[in-house]
Every structure is written in C-alpha cells, then in structure tokens.
Amino acid sequence: MNLFKSSRLSGAFKIAATTSALLFSSLTFASAVNSGENDVAIHGYDPVAYFTQDKAVEGSAEYTATHDGAIYRFSSKKNRDLFQANSDKYAPQFGGYCAMGVALNKKLDIDPQAFYVDGGKLYLNLNKDVQKKWLTDVPGHLKTAYRVWDGIEELSVAEANADD
C-alpha cells in the first residue's frame, strides 16, 4: 500500500511541476501581439470597425480570423473578409499594445474605446487620459514609439515593463 501511495504522490508532484512550468512559461512568453484570454486581441473588438465606422464595436465569436498568432473578432462577415484580405492594414500598430506605452518603452494593455486612426493606421491607448497625452504630439510620439518598438517587440510583457 505504501508503494501505491508513494507512486500517486510522485505522479501528483510531476503534474504540479509541469503545470507550474507551463504557467511560468506563459507568463514570460514573448508576445508581439497583445492578446488576452484565449488569445483574443483588442478585448474582442472589431479592428475593421475603427476604420469603417470610426468607433469601437464589439466583435462576435461567430466571425473570427487569426493574424500573427492572435484571434480577432468581427461584428460582421464583411468586416472579417476585409481583414482577411488585408490584415496588415487593419491590425493595430505595436501589436495592439498601448501606443503611448510603447513610446515610453512599455507594453501596456489597452482600452478599446481609447483609439486613434491616423494615416490609415490604428493606434490604441491604455485609457482616455493616456490618449489625451498621446494626442498632444502624435508625430513626436510616433517617431519615438516606432524606434522603441524594434527593441521591445519580442520581449515578454514582464521583460518590457521591468524597472531597470
């Protein structure tokens, strides 16, 4: 009996160790795209609607497409098809991380309602207050953000946001 209990405990420890390793690796995994639960980007909002309706519109699990390892949701089949025909045009800049955060050398989450379309590109921000700061000097912040993005794109969120 002791051998059986010992074997079960050993198996339980192996499962716990494997689970911990998987959890740790998912937390440190480098992600160029800001995707949340179940790899859904932009918190499930339709990236095409920002361009066609000039507003944040929730997408549906019925209409999805994958791009750069993230799942995008759309409010209609038409929007999904537009995205699939030209994903790079509609996907948010900086992998969907906060554009102002990138300019500050950070990978921050976004509020889908805090968006800005400029020059045919979609930029998202952490919240409306951060967006106000972003809008004070879009050309300057863009110049900095594009320069910084090359250095943090492949870093995990934890690595990008670590205090030096």
C-alpha positions in Angstrom: 0.0 0.0 0.0 2.8 2.5 0.8 4.3 1.9 -2.6 1.0 2.7 -4.2 0.6 6.0 -2.2 4.2 6.9 -2.9 3.6 6.4 -6.6 0.4 8.5 -6.6 2.2 11.3 -4.7 5.1 11.2 -7.2 2.6 11.5 -10.0 0.9 14.4 -8.3 4.2 16.2 -7.9 5.1 15.6 -11.5 1.7 17.1 -12.6 2.2 20.1 -10.3 5.7 20.7 -11.6 4.5 20.5 -15.2 1.6 22.8 -14.5 3.9 25.3 -12.8 6.3 25.3 -15.6 3.6 25.8 -18.2 2.1 28.7 -16.1 5.6 30.3 -15.7 6.4 30.0 -19.4 3.0 31.5 -20.4 3.7 34.5 -18.1 7.2 35.0 -19.6 6.4 34.2 -23.2 7.4 36.9 -25.5 4.4 38.2 -27.4 4.5 40.7 -30.2 0.7 40.8 -30.1 -1.4 42.0 -27.1 -3.9 39.1 -26.8 -5.9 38.3 -23.7 -7.9 35.3 -22.6 -8.0 32.6 -25.3 -5.6 34.6 -27.5 -8.3 37.2 -28.4 -6.9 40.5 -29.5 -8.3 44.0 -28.7 -10.5 42.6 -26.0 -12.7 41.1 -28.7 -13.4 44.4 -30.5 -13.6 44.6 -34.3 -10.4 46.2 -35.8 -12.1 47.0 -39.1 -14.9 48.9 -37.5 -12.4 51.5 -36.3 -11.9 52.4 -39.9 -15.3 51.9 -41.4 -17.5 53.2 -38.5 -15.0 55.4 -36.7 -15.9 53.8 -33.4 -15.1 50.8 -31.2 -17.5 48.0 -31.9 -17.5 44.6 -30.2 -16.9 41.7 -32.4 -18.6 38.3 -32.3 -17.1 34.8 -31.7 -19.1 33.9 -34.9 -16.8 35.9 -37.1 -13.1 35.5 -36.4 -9.7 35.5 -38.1 -6.2 34.8 -36.9 -3.3 37.1 -37.5 0.2 37.0 -36.0 -0.9 34.3 -33.5 -3.9 36.3 -32.2 -7.6 35.8 -32.8 -9.5 38.9 -34.0 -13.3 39.1 -33.7 -15.6 41.0 -36.1 -19.1 42.4 -35.9 -19.9 41.1 -39.4 -18.7 38.6 -42.1 -18.0 41.6 -44.3 -15.5 43.1 -41.8 -13.9 39.7 -41.3 -13.4 39.3 -45.0 -12.0 42.8 -45.3 -9.5 42.0 -42.6 -8.5 38.7 -44.2 -7.9 40.4 -47.5 -5.5 42.9 -45.9 -4.7 42.1 -42.2 -1.8 44.5 -42.0 -4.0 47.4 -43.0 -6.5 46.8 -40.2 -4.4 45.2 -37.4 -3.5 47.7 -34.7 0.0 49.1 -34.6 2.5 47.9 -32.0 0.8 44.6 -31.7 -2.3 46.2 -30.1 -0.3 47.4 -27.1 -0.8 51.0 -25.9 0.9 53.3 -28.4 1.9 55.8 -25.7 3.2 53.0 -23.5 5.4 51.9 -26.4 6.8 55.4 -26.7 7.6 55.1 -23.0 9.3 51.8 -23.6 6.5 49.7 -22.0 4.0 47.1 -23.2 0.7 48.2 -21.7 -2.8 46.8 -22.2 -5.5 49.0 -23.8 -9.0 50.3 -23.5 -10.6 49.5 -26.9 -12.5 52.8 -26.6 -9.3 54.8 -26.5 -8.3 54.7 -30.1 -6.9 56.9 -32.8 -6.8 56.3 -36.6 -4.1 58.3 -38.4 -2.6 57.8 -41.8 -4.6 54.6 -42.3 -3.1 53.1 -39.1 -4.9 52.1 -35.9 -3.4 53.2 -32.6 -4.8 52.1 -29.2 -4.1 53.6 -25.7 -4.3 52.4 -22.1 -7.2 54.7 -21.4 -8.7 58.1 -22.4 -6.4 60.0 -20.1 -3.3 58.4 -21.7 -4.9 59.1 -25.1 -5.1 62.8 -24.3 -1.3 62.8 -23.6 -0.8 60.8 -26.9 -2.8 63.4 -28.9 -0.6 66.3 -27.6 2.2 65.3 -30.1 1.2 62.4 -32.3 4.1 62.8 -34.8 6.7 63.0 -32.0 5.2 60.1 -30.0 5.0 58.0 -33.2 8.6 58.7 -34.1 9.7 57.5 -30.6 7.3 54.6 -30.5 8.4 53.1 -33.8 12.0 53.4 -32.8 11.4 51.8 -29.4 9.1 49.1 -30.8 12.0 47.4 -32.5 13.7 46.9 -29.2 10.7 45.6 -27.2 8.5 43.9 -29.8 9.9 40.4 -29.0 10.1 40.9 -25.2 7.6 39.5 -22.8 5.3 42.0 -21.1 7.2 41.3 -17.8 10.6 42.0 -19.5 9.4 45.1 -21.3 7.8 46.5 -18.2 10.6 45.7 -15.7 12.2 48.6 -13.9 15.8 48.9 -14.9 
